[in-house]
Amino acid sequence: MNYYSYKFRLYPTRTQEVLLNKHFGACRFVYNHFLERRIELWKTEKRGSNYYKDVKELTNLKQTKDWLYETGNPALQQSLLNLDNAYKKFFSKKSKFP
């Protein structure tokens, strides 16, 4: 069986470029915010969090940070799923701390 891969180069317009940068920035913010939140939660209360708790908390965060509404929910939720997977890999000793 042969496998092929393709590479595509995107040339976004200026408007699309701004929108992509907003998405990247919002996803980075959400990932780092919830990483910091999990670390503080462990230090103060000795308990952890998971993807489902974080998604519920994301709704509250979006109410305080209006600019997060400019980004679609799937992208933000995927960054939370990436964080949760990073924690799972860390605790199964497959990678370093996120």
N, C-alpha and C positions, 0 to 999 in steps of 0.2 A: 504494500500500500504506500503510495506516495503522498506526502504532505507538502502543501505549498503555502507560502505566506506572501502577503502583499503589504507594501508600505504606501501610505498615502500622505501627501503633504497638504496641509490646509492653508489657505490664504484668506483668513477672515477679513471682513470689512472692518472699519474702525468701530462701528457700533457693536458688531459681534465680538470684537476683541475686548471692548469694555465689559460686555456681558460675561464673557469667559473669565476675565480677571475678577469680576465680582463673585462669580461662583467659586473660583479657586480660593479667594480670600475668605469667603464665608465658610467654606469647608475646613480650611486650615484653622480658622478661629474656633469653630465648633469642636474640632478634634482636640485642640490644645486646652480649651475651656473645660471639657469633660475629663481630660487627662488630669488636669490640675484638681478638679473636683474630686476625682477618685482618690488621688493621693492624699488630699486633705481629709476626706472621709475616713480613710484608713488610719491616718495619724490621730484624729480626734476621737473617733467612735469605734475603731477597730472592726469596721465592717466594710464590705465591698459594695459594688454596684454591678449592674449588668446592662445589656443592650436595651431591654424593655423598660427599665427604670429611667434610663437616659433619654429614651424617646419621649416618655411622658414629661420629663423635665425640659426637653427641648421646646415643647409648647410654651412653657412658662418663660423660657429664655427669649423666645421670639416676641413675647408681649413686651419685654423690657428693651429689646434691641430691634427697633422697627426695620432697620436696613436688612435684617435676615429674611424679611418677606420678599425681597427682590430675587431670592434664590429659591429654586424649587425644593420641595421636601425630599424627594428621592435622593438628591445629591447630599443633603445634610444628613439624612438617615444612613446613607452609605458610609459617610465618614465616621459615624458612631459604630457601625458594624465593623469597619476597619479597626477601630480602637478596641472593640470587644475581641476581635480575632487576635490582635496583637497581645492582649492580656492572656488569652487562652494559650497562645504559643509560648509566652513567657513562663507560665505556670507549668506547662508540660516540658519545659527546658529545651525548647526548640529554637529559641531566640533570646535576645537580650531584652531588658526592660524597655518598654516603648518610650 
